[in-house]
């Protein structure tokens, strides 16, 4: 866009990794605390808790998540290049 700076590769990787952490924390909270303490009625078909569980499950297992390790490596490469001139020297 005119007048706005674009994101660098490292900023893009950093944002992706922050979103990965948010997804992971949300899933862990749902699985370890909310789902186990919800009881049986809120977890029945069509109930809000079940819909939230299914949504988080889909987000966590989505193909985009398979790129988070790659994003971490790419971010490390970007940071090392900036500090040392090259990530592989």
Backbone as CSV, one residue per row, in Angstrom:
resi,resn,N_x,N_y,N_z,CA_x,CA_y,CA_z,C_x,C_y,C_z
1,UNK,0.834,-1.171,0.000,0.000,0.000,0.000,0.887,1.246,0.000
2,UNK,0.391,2.285,-0.586,1.142,3.524,-0.684,1.257,4.165,0.700
3,UNK,2.469,4.568,1.048,2.691,5.254,2.310,2.849,4.347,3.514
4,UNK,2.714,3.045,3.329,2.890,2.108,4.428,4.058,1.193,4.117
5,UNK,4.816,0.890,5.147,5.951,0.001,4.920,5.462,-1.442,4.850
6,UNK,6.176,-2.247,4.138,5.799,-3.655,4.034,6.496,-4.456,5.138
7,UNK,5.979,-5.631,5.400,6.568,-6.493,6.404,7.839,-7.121,5.857
8,UNK,8.838,-7.232,6.710,10.030,-7.983,6.326,9.749,-9.465,6.541
9,UNK,10.611,-10.299,5.994,10.435,-11.747,6.167,10.496,-12.123,7.641
10,UNK,11.426,-11.532,8.383,11.541,-11.884,9.797,10.315,-11.445,10.589
11,UNK,9.725,-10.298,10.257,8.493,-9.867,10.934,7.349,-10.832,10.632
12,UNK,7.280,-11.287,9.395,6.245,-12.237,9.007,6.407,-13.557,9.764
13,UNK,7.637,-14.063,9.844,7.885,-15.300,10.585,7.571,-15.117,12.064
14,UNK,7.930,-13.967,12.614,7.684,-13.683,14.022,6.167,-13.689,14.322
15,UNK,5.390,-13.049,13.450,3.933,-13.029,13.630,3.336,-14.430,13.520
16,UNK,3.845,-15.217,12.588,3.362,-16.595,12.438,3.652,-17.404,13.692
17,UNK,4.828,-17.204,14.269,5.185,-17.949,15.474,4.374,-17.492,16.686
18,UNK,4.048,-16.207,16.755,3.179,-15.726,17.834,1.795,-16.353,17.702
19,UNK,1.286,-16.431,16.480,-0.025,-17.060,16.289,0.036,-18.551,16.619
20,UNK,1.147,-19.197,16.319,1.309,-20.615,16.669,1.259,-20.801,18.172
21,UNK,1.911,-19.912,18.898,1.901,-20.001,20.361,0.497,-19.788,20.914
22,UNK,-0.238,-18.833,20.339,-1.611,-18.582,20.778,-2.501,-19.800,20.524
23,UNK,-2.344,-20.420,19.371,-3.115,-21.623,19.042,-2.771,-22.746,20.008
24,UNK,-1.489,-22.937,20.262,-1.051,-24.006,21.152,-1.568,-23.795,22.576
25,UNK,-1.469,-22.580,23.089,-1.966,-22.292,24.436,-3.485,-22.463,24.527
26,UNK,-4.201,-22.035,23.487,-5.661,-22.195,23.466,-6.042,-23.667,23.496
27,UNK,-5.355,-24.471,22.690,-5.646,-25.900,22.652,-5.348,-26.561,23.990
28,UNK,-4.197,-26.243,24.570,-3.829,-26.849,25.847,-4.831,-26.485,26.943
29,UNK,-5.300,-25.247,26.924,-6.298,-24.827,27.911,-7.603,-25.582,27.711
30,UNK,-8.037,-25.707,26.463,-9.287,-26.418,26.170,-9.167,-27.881,26.566
31,UNK,-8.096,-28.513,26.145,-7.951,-29.946,26.371,-7.723,-30.280,27.851
32,UNK,-6.864,-29.535,28.513,-6.462,-29.897,29.868,-7.403,-29.372,30.949
33,UNK,-8.067,-28.257,30.695,-8.869,-27.657,31.759,-10.356,-27.622,31.399
34,UNK,-10.702,-26.902,30.343,-12.113,-26.656,30.037,-12.889,-27.919,29.693
35,UNK,-12.355,-28.729,28.793,-13.077,-29.915,28.341,-13.251,-30.913,29.473
36,UNK,-12.227,-31.086,30.279,-12.273,-32.076,31.364,-13.205,-31.671,32.502
37,UNK,-13.426,-30.372,32.655,-14.264,-29.915,33.763,-15.655,-29.483,33.316
38,UNK,-15.967,-29.600,32.035,-17.239,-29.109,31.508,-18.430,-29.978,31.901
39,UNK,-18.194,-31.230,32.127,-19.315,-32.125,32.396,-19.857,-32.702,31.096
40,UNK,-20.948,-33.443,31.180,-21.456,-34.129,29.989,-22.430,-33.297,29.173
41,UNK,-23.278,-32.509,29.802,-24.276,-31.748,29.055,-23.648,-30.737,28.088
42,UNK,-22.683,-29.927,28.484,-22.110,-28.957,27.544,-21.313,-29.581,26.404
43,UNK,-20.986,-30.871,26.506,-20.186,-31.498,25.460,-21.014,-32.306,24.465
44,UNK,-22.324,-32.257,24.581,-23.190,-32.977,23.647,-23.203,-32.301,22.283
45,UNK,-23.689,-33.047,21.275,-23.762,-32.511,19.910,-24.504,-31.189,19.862
46,UNK,-23.898,-30.216,19.191,-24.533,-28.929,18.982,-24.355,-27.931,20.109
47,UNK,-23.827,-28.358,21.228,-23.613,-27.443,22.343,-22.402,-26.542,22.077
48,UNK,-22.402,-25.387,22.674,-21.348,-24.400,22.454,-19.953,-24.947,22.770
49,UNK,-19.818,-25.658,23.878,-18.502,-26.186,24.258,-17.986,-27.168,23.216
50,UNK,-18.880,-27.994,22.678,-18.463,-28.931,21.641,-18.033,-28.187,20.385
51,UNK,-18.752,-27.143,20.015,-18.380,-26.364,18.825,-17.025,-25.700,19.010
52,UNK,-16.773,-25.170,20.199,-15.478,-24.544,20.477,-14.370,-25.594,20.416
53,UNK,-14.628,-26.760,21.005,-13.642,-27.841,20.972,-13.322,-28.239,19.535
54,UNK,-14.354,-28.403,18.720,-14.144,-28.803,17.330,-13.400,-27.721,16.543
55,UNK,-13.739,-26.457,16.796,-13.038,-25.364,16.115,-11.561,-25.339,16.482
56,UNK,-11.259,-25.459,17.766,-9.863,-25.461,18.188,-9.115,-26.682,17.664
57,UNK,-9.800,-27.809,17.629,-9.193,-29.018,17.087,-8.840,-28.830,15.610
58,UNK,-9.749,-28.213,14.859,-9.492,-27.961,13.440,-8.325,-26.984,13.261
59,UNK,-8.326,-25.917,14.052,-7.243,-24.932,13.936,-5.905,-25.586,14.248
60,UNK,-5.887,-26.395,15.281,-4.615,-26.999,15.704,-4.115,-28.025,14.708
61,UNK,-5.004,-28.712,14.035,-4.580,-29.749,13.092,-4.522,-29.254,11.651
62,UNK,-4.803,-27.999,11.423,-4.795,-27.434,10.079,-3.392,-27.508,9.472
63,UNK,-3.322,-27.622,8.168,-2.032,-27.773,7.472,-1.075,-26.608,7.744
64,UNK,-1.607,-25.414,7.987,-0.761,-24.248,8.257,0.172,-24.506,9.431
65,UNK,-0.305,-25.272,10.412,0.497,-25.549,11.596,1.754,-26.345,11.285
66,UNK,1.746,-27.093,10.201,2.936,-27.866,9.854,4.093,-26.960,9.430
67,UNK,3.815,-25.698,9.162,4.867,-24.777,8.755,5.537,-24.061,9.920
68,UNK,5.040,-24.219,11.135,5.584,-23.443,12.246,7.040,-23.776,12.544
69,UNK,7.431,-25.037,12.426,8.843,-25.379,12.617,9.702,-24.716,11.553
70,UNK,9.197,-24.723,10.332,9.919,-24.074,9.241,10.035,-22.572,9.505
71,UNK,8.970,-21.954,9.997,9.012,-20.520,10.294,10.064,-20.219,11.359
72,UNK,10.175,-21.085,12.352,11.184,-20.899,13.388,12.587,-20.959,12.816
73,UNK,12.836,-21.919,11.922,14.151,-22.017,11.277,14.418,-20.803,10.402
74,UNK,13.412,-20.378,9.650,13.580,-19.222,8.772,13.840,-17.945,9.564
75,UNK,13.145,-17.780,10.682,13.369,-16.608,11.529,14.785,-16.627,12.084
76,UNK,15.233,-17.796,12.534,16.610,-17.905,13.038,17.604,-17.551,11.945
77,UNK,17.363,-18.017,10.727,18.242,-17.673,9.612,18.270,-16.170,9.371
78,UNK,17.092,-15.541,9.398,17.018,-14.090,9.179,17.784,-13.333,10.258
79,UNK,17.613,-13.736,11.501,18.285,-13.049,12.605,19.790,-13.263,12.526
80,UNK,20.215,-14.494,12.254,21.645,-14.773,12.166,22.288,-14.058,10.989
81,UNK,21.619,-13.978,9.866,22.146,-13.239,8.718,22.356,-11.786,9.057
82,UNK,21.387,-11.191,9.735,21.441,-9.782,10.090,22.607,-9.532,11.055
83,UNK,22.822,-10.440,12.001,23.844,-10.224,13.006,25.230,-10.629,12.530
84,UNK,25.326,-11.647,11.705,26.628,-12.215,11.336,26.953,-12.115,9.847
85,UNK,26.067,-11.586,9.061,26.316,-11.486,7.631,25.748,-12.657,6.851
86,UNK,25.836,-13.874,7.384,25.280,-15.044,6.724,24.958,-16.093,7.772
87,UNK,23.873,-16.783,7.561,23.486,-17.818,8.521,24.345,-19.061,8.387
88,UNK,25.001,-19.235,7.263,25.708,-20.490,7.002,27.221,-20.330,6.926
89,UNK,27.767,-19.192,7.265,29.229,-19.003,7.236,29.898,-19.572,8.451
